[in-house]
Amino acid sequence: MTNAFYLDELSLEQTASRAFTVDDAAIRAFADVSTDHNPVHVDEDFAAKSPFKGRIAHGMLLGAYISATLAGDLPGRGSIYVSQTLDFKRAVRPGDEVTIEVTVKAIDLKSGHVTLSTLAKVRNKTMLSGTAVVIAPKRPA
């Protein structure tokens, strides 16, 4: 889904969500793109001996899914990421379906900045929470 909301079309508590399946291919592609080949992500034997008892997805992969939801759904096309906080609560594992939820919490019409809460959930459990600030596109004059 690709939406584009202009700044003046946004409202407090407006939400969007998008689901992603975290499969082995996504984890390996993210490892390659980021050059983060930490064995807890890519080596099952190593990860089995870790506190996680198995492989986990990169936390920043969830950050990328948040970015995709902001750019694709709310505010959508033309929005510009300014900042993001991430509070990791639980590990996401290969095969998990992650639902990203973003909710508008504040709108500054003068600066164009929109603050959104961000959540990543697996089976209705919060895996990550945070806050994003984006600049929403303004309607052309």
N, C-alpha and C positions, 0 to 999 in steps of 0.2 A: 504494500500500500504506500502510495506517495501522496502526501498532502502538502499544501503550502498555505499556512495561515499568516496573514499580515498581522502586524502588531495590534492594530485596532480591532481585529477579529478574535483576539485571545481573551479568555475570561478566567478568573480565579477558580481553582479546582477542576479546570478542564483537564482531561486525562487522555492518554493513549497507551496502548500496550502492544507488544509484539513478541512472538515466541521464536526461539532459536533452539535447535538441537545441537548440543555440544558433542560432536562425534570425533573420532580419532583424526579424521582428515582436517577438521577445523583446528584442533590442538596442534597438529604437526605443521600446518600452514602458518599458524600464528607464531610458532617457534621459529620457523624459517624467516618470516618477515621481520620479527622483532629481534632475531638472533638470540633469543632466550631459550637455550636448550637445557635448562635445569632438569636433571634426571627425574625429579619428582613429577614432571610433566610428560616426559617422553620415554622413560625406561621403567617398565613394569617391575622388573626384579629389584631395582634400586628403590622404587616407590613403595613396594611391599614391605620394606624394612623401615620405612619412614613412619612418623607418628600418624600419617594418614592411612597407612596400611594398603595403599594402592595409588595409582595415578590420579592426579587432579588437574583441572584446567587452570591455565594462567588466570590470575585475577584480572589482569588488564584485558583479557579477551572479553570479560563481562563489560569492562569499560568501553570496548569497541562496540559491543551490542547496544549499550546506552547511546553512544554516538550515532549509530545507525537509526535508532528509534527517534532521536531528536531531529536528525536530518531528514528522515523519511516520513515522519508522522506528526510530531509536535515540537516546535512550530513548523518544521518541515523544510522544504527546499529553500535555500538561500539563508538559512539561519547560520550564525557563526558562534562556535564554541568559545567561551571566555574562560570558564573555570569549572572544575569538578572536584568534589570530595568523594572519597570512597571509604566505607567502613565495612571491611570483610567480616562476615559473621560465621559462615560455614563454607566448606570446600565444595566445589562443583566437580562432578566426576564425568568421565566419558560416558555418553549415553543419556545424560540428564537433559530434559527439556527445560530450558530457562525461559521464564516470562519476564520481560522488562516492562516496568510500569513507570511512566513519567506523569507528573501532576504539576500544573502551574500553581505556584504559591505566592508570587509577587510579580507585578508588572510596573515598570518605570517607563511611562510614555515619553518622557523627555530624552532619556538615554537610549531607549529601545531595549534595555536589559530586561530579561525575563528570568526569574528564578524558578526552578522546578525541583521537586523532590524526585529522587530516582531510586528504584528498587529492582532487585533481581530476585526472583522467587523460583524455587523448584518444589513441586508438589505442595504449593501454598506455604512453604517455609521460606523466610527471608534469608537469602544467602549474602546479600550486599545491600547496603543503603547508602544514600549520599545526597548531595545537592549539586545541581548543575546551574550555571548561569550562561545564557546565550543571548546574542543580539538577534532579535526577530526582524525579519524584513519589513520595511515600511512600504505602504501602498505608494506606487508611483504617483507623482503630482500630475 
